[in-house]
Amino acid sequence: MKIICFAILVEGQERIGLRLEFFDKECNKLIKKIGNARWSPSDKSWHIPKDPEHWHRCKSILSEHQLIIHKDEISQKKEDVLPDELLQCWDKMYTLLMVKRYSLNTVKSYCYCFKYFLRSCLEKHPDQWSIDDIKKWIRSQLEKNKWSESHQNTLINSLKFYFEKCLGFKREFWEIRPRRPTKLPGTLSKRDIEAMLNCSENLKHKTILALIYSCGLRVGELVKIRIADLDFESQRVFIIAAKGKKDRYVILSQKIIQLLKDYQMHYKPDYWLIEGATGGQYSIRSVQKLFHHHLEKAGVDAYATVHTLRHSFATHMLENGVDLRIIQQILGHNSIKTTEIYTHITDMDHRKISNPLDQMDLRT
């Protein structure tokens, strides 16, 4: 099998992308053995840390397959040292991002992308670049690198912030955004989720997965829940500073309340609802690992991430007849248009459609 290897940016970090020629369950298992391998639904590829150790393990474990390297080589390159005048531009952007209290993930990804852009500004200061210069630069980078639409958008957002917020230029960067693909969120069936929860022999892991699904949580929201945020009397949980720094309340089902009580009685968490083995906040990566472990243990053959539980919750709620506005509030979406994506994947009305082929008398 051919496996395309390429550089990819994930959450501001350089990683090695691995895209399979076609779906192969056994090959996916081999990739997981490399260590720290994660699946990217948007890029339809796996990615591993970009360092010599993981790259060596990758070549060793996948030796029976044909690795096609998109660039001449994939190695850990030393970061270029920028001149002081360009570092001052970077520092100006970093300072404004911090003062405006952008999330740390946003600061990290914007500053990384902007520094990448600054490496092309050695001969011409960024303040002197026109919109046409930037368009030509993006074109050259797209021809040179294998950028996804999401990475291109992040880079444009970083440039937009610098030129419009730091320099006060007029708003014009929307012109060079890539066409957004119409992608439907992946979901799991109720039977698949039931199988995942029932195969769990660990009360803590079962509680984590059940809570994410039953409340439609993002994984980052789960690890930030404190014991004080639970209100069993009102049957709700307080989600603080979610995406976009928005707070919201989410209703707790009777079954999840009982599961949470059993979990608290057994593990006795101190401050955070879900704590690590040595105390402190549970890591997002640990949640991702246990999710994929349960996915494989339950025999669910699907490209899925922890976020798929949130998509599945919204889809199943819609199929149960819950109003779209209520689902919007539970998920914490700003716009109803974001929530409307789930109307395209529910099969309630599709079952009522009469296919013309079913009305024909076919000979067998």
Stockholm file with secondary structure:
# STOCKHOLM 1.0

chainA/1-364         MKIICFAILVEGQERIGLRLEFFDKECNKLIKKIGNARWSPSDKSWHIPKDPEHWHRCKSILSEHQLIIHKDEISQKKEDVLPDELLQCWDKMYTLLMVKRYSLNTVKSYCYCFKYFLRSCLEKHPDQWSIDDIKKWIRSQLEKNKWSESHQNTLINSLKFYFEKCLGFKREFWEIRPRRPTKLPGTLSKRDIEAMLNCSENLKHKTILALIYSCGLRVGELVKIRIADLDFESQRVFIIAAKGKKDRYVILSQKIIQLLKDYQMHYKPDYWLIEGATGGQYSIRSVQKLFHHHLEKAGVDAYATVHTLRHSFATHMLENGVDLRIIQQILGHNSIKTTEIYTHITDMDHRKISNPLDQMDLRT
#=GR chainA/1-364 SS CEEEEEEEEETTEEEEEEEESSCCHHHHHHHHTTSSCEEETTTTEEEEECSHHHHHHHHHHTTTSEEEESSSCCCCCCCCCCCHHHHHHHHHHHHHHHHTTCCHHHHHHHHHHHHHHHTTCSSSCGGGCCHHHHHHHHHHHHHHSCCCHHHHHHHHHHHHIIIIIISCCCSCGGGGCCCCCCCCCCCCCHHHHHHHHHTCCCHHHHHHHHHHHHHTCCHHHHTTCBGGGEETTTTEEEECSCTTSCCEEEECCHHHHHHHHHHHHHHCCSSBSSBCTTSSBCCHHHHHHHHHHHHHHTTCCSCCCTHHHHHHHHHHHHHTTCCHHHHHHHHTCSSHHHHGGGGGTCCTTGGGCCCGGGGSCCCC
#=GC SS_cons         CEEEEEEEEETTEEEEEEEESSCCHHHHHHHHTTSSCEEETTTTEEEEECSHHHHHHHHHHTTTSEEEESSSCCCCCCCCCCCHHHHHHHHHHHHHHHHTTCCHHHHHHHHHHHHHHHTTCSSSCGGGCCHHHHHHHHHHHHHHSCCCHHHHHHHHHHHHIIIIIISCCCSCGGGGCCCCCCCCCCCCCHHHHHHHHHTCCCHHHHHHHHHHHHHTCCHHHHTTCBGGGEETTTTEEEECSCTTSCCEEEECCHHHHHHHHHHHHHHCCSSBSSBCTTSSBCCHHHHHHHHHHHHHHTTCCSCCCTHHHHHHHHHHHHHTTCCHHHHHHHHTCSSHHHHGGGGGTCCTTGGGCCCGGGGSCCCC
//
